[in-house]
Amino acid sequence: MNSLHTMKALLTNTVLIYGALAWFTAQMLKIILNYVRERRLDLGLFWSAGGMPSSHSAFVCAISVAIALREGLGSPLFALAVGIAVIVMYDAAGVRRAAGRQATVLNKMIEELFQGHPISDEELKEILGHTPTQVIFGAVLGVTMTWIGMTLVWHGA
């Protein structure tokens, strides 16, 4: 497979395109919602993890819906996509969120324990995961964008 054929395959892969669009939209919404809440434009949020809505959920749910529309609900590929989506969303709201909470506690402990005698200038990243609400909104975003796009715009292409 030559590189031109590979590039064309990637750029015309509707499953990947809808996943990327859902991820991009979720990341842009983080910036917009933060601006509304904080009255401060933080473009760095585009590359950040955590926050509302979950771009992880948007991405995996968009891909799952795109696969369902192309391959059917009974396809093994759809089953795999749903399985991965469930794992990613569980991880985002569970394991990664717990790690973020632990980072908050550790940062506070280090600050109090070594008052005036820092052991490190670098704080642990505290916003790693998502609340269940953030995960649900990301999932709804991915499902809705893909379903509308593929059924009304691309007609399940």
C-alpha positions as CSV (number, residue, x, y, z in Angstrom):
1,M,0.0,0.0,0.0
2,N,1.6,3.3,-1.1
3,S,1.5,6.4,1.1
4,L,-0.9,8.3,-1.2
5,H,-3.4,5.4,-0.9
6,T,-2.9,5.3,2.8
7,M,-3.5,9.0,3.2
8,K,-6.7,8.8,1.1
9,A,-7.9,5.9,3.1
10,L,-7.4,7.8,6.4
11,L,-9.0,11.0,5.0
12,T,-12.1,9.2,3.8
13,N,-12.6,7.0,6.8
14,T,-16.0,8.2,8.0
15,V,-15.7,6.3,11.3
16,L,-12.5,8.0,12.1
17,I,-13.7,11.4,10.8
18,Y,-16.8,11.3,13.1
19,G,-14.6,10.3,16.1
20,A,-12.2,13.1,15.4
21,L,-15.1,15.6,15.0
22,A,-16.7,14.6,18.2
23,W,-13.3,14.8,20.1
24,F,-12.6,18.2,18.5
25,T,-16.1,19.5,19.4
26,A,-15.8,18.3,23.0
27,Q,-12.4,20.0,23.4
28,M,-13.8,23.3,21.9
29,L,-16.8,23.1,24.3
30,K,-14.4,22.9,27.2
31,I,-12.8,26.2,26.2
32,I,-16.2,27.8,25.6
33,L,-17.7,26.6,28.9
34,N,-14.6,27.6,30.8
35,Y,-14.8,31.1,29.3
36,V,-18.5,31.4,30.3
37,R,-17.7,30.3,33.8
38,E,-14.4,32.0,34.4
39,R,-14.6,34.9,31.9
40,R,-11.1,34.0,30.9
41,L,-10.0,32.4,27.6
42,D,-7.8,29.4,28.2
43,L,-6.8,27.8,24.9
44,G,-4.6,25.3,26.8
45,L,-7.8,23.5,27.7
46,F,-7.9,22.2,24.1
47,W,-5.1,19.7,24.9
48,S,-6.1,19.0,28.5
49,A,-7.7,15.9,30.0
50,G,-10.7,16.1,32.3
51,G,-13.5,18.7,32.3
52,M,-16.9,19.1,30.6
53,P,-17.7,17.3,28.3
54,S,-15.5,14.2,28.2
55,S,-13.8,14.1,24.8
56,H,-12.8,10.5,25.5
57,S,-16.5,9.6,25.8
58,A,-17.4,11.7,22.7
59,F,-14.7,10.0,20.6
60,V,-15.4,6.4,21.5
61,C,-19.2,6.8,21.3
62,A,-19.0,8.5,18.0
63,I,-16.9,5.7,16.6
64,S,-19.3,3.1,18.1
65,V,-22.3,4.7,16.4
66,A,-20.5,5.1,13.1
67,I,-19.6,1.4,13.2
68,A,-23.2,0.5,14.1
69,L,-24.5,2.5,11.1
70,R,-21.9,1.1,8.7
71,E,-21.6,-2.5,9.9
72,G,-24.8,-3.1,11.8
73,L,-25.7,-3.7,15.4
74,G,-25.0,-7.4,15.1
75,S,-21.4,-7.1,13.8
76,P,-18.5,-8.2,15.9
77,L,-16.8,-4.9,15.1
78,F,-19.7,-3.0,16.8
79,A,-19.4,-5.3,19.8
80,L,-15.7,-4.5,20.1
81,A,-16.3,-0.8,19.7
82,V,-19.0,-0.8,22.5
83,G,-16.7,-2.9,24.7
84,I,-13.9,-0.4,24.3
85,A,-16.2,2.5,24.8
86,V,-17.5,1.1,28.1
87,I,-13.9,0.5,29.3
88,V,-12.8,4.0,28.3
89,M,-15.8,5.7,30.0
90,Y,-15.5,3.6,33.1
91,D,-11.8,4.5,33.3
92,A,-12.5,8.2,32.7
93,A,-15.1,8.4,35.5
94,G,-13.5,5.9,37.8
95,V,-9.8,5.2,37.8
96,R,-8.5,8.5,36.3
97,R,-10.9,10.5,38.5
98,A,-9.7,8.7,41.6
99,A,-6.1,9.4,40.6
100,G,-7.0,13.1,40.3
101,R,-8.5,13.1,43.8
102,Q,-5.4,11.4,45.2
103,A,-3.2,14.0,43.5
104,T,-5.2,16.7,45.2
105,V,-4.6,15.1,48.6
106,L,-0.9,14.4,47.9
107,N,-0.4,18.0,46.8
108,K,-2.0,19.3,50.0
109,M,0.0,16.9,52.2
110,I,3.3,17.8,50.6
111,E,2.5,21.5,50.9
112,E,1.6,21.2,54.6
113,L,4.4,18.7,55.5
114,F,7.2,20.6,53.8
115,Q,6.0,24.2,54.6
116,G,9.0,26.3,53.6
117,H,11.1,23.2,52.6
118,P,9.7,22.1,49.2
119,I,10.8,18.7,47.9
120,S,9.6,19.6,44.4
121,D,8.4,22.6,42.5
122,E,6.1,20.5,40.4
123,E,2.6,19.8,41.6
124,L,0.8,16.6,40.6
125,K,-1.9,17.1,37.9
126,E,-5.3,17.0,39.7
127,I,-7.8,17.1,36.9
128,L,-7.3,13.7,35.2
129,G,-10.7,12.2,35.0
130,H,-14.4,13.1,34.7
131,T,-17.5,13.1,36.8
132,P,-20.2,10.8,35.6
133,T,-22.1,13.8,34.3
134,Q,-19.1,14.8,32.1
135,V,-18.8,11.3,30.8
136,I,-22.6,11.2,29.9
137,F,-22.5,14.5,28.2
138,G,-19.5,13.5,26.2
139,A,-21.2,10.2,25.2
140,V,-24.4,12.1,24.2
141,L,-22.4,14.5,22.1
142,G,-20.6,11.7,20.3
143,V,-23.7,9.7,19.6
144,T,-25.8,12.7,18.5
145,M,-23.2,14.2,16.2
146,T,-22.5,10.9,14.5
147,W,-26.1,9.8,14.2
148,I,-27.2,13.1,12.8
149,G,-24.2,13.4,10.5
150,M,-24.3,9.9,9.1
151,T,-28.1,9.5,8.8
152,L,-28.9,13.0,7.5
153,V,-25.7,14.3,5.9
154,W,-23.6,11.3,4.7
155,H,-26.5,8.9,4.6
156,G,-24.5,6.1,6.4
157,A,-21.6,6.4,4.0
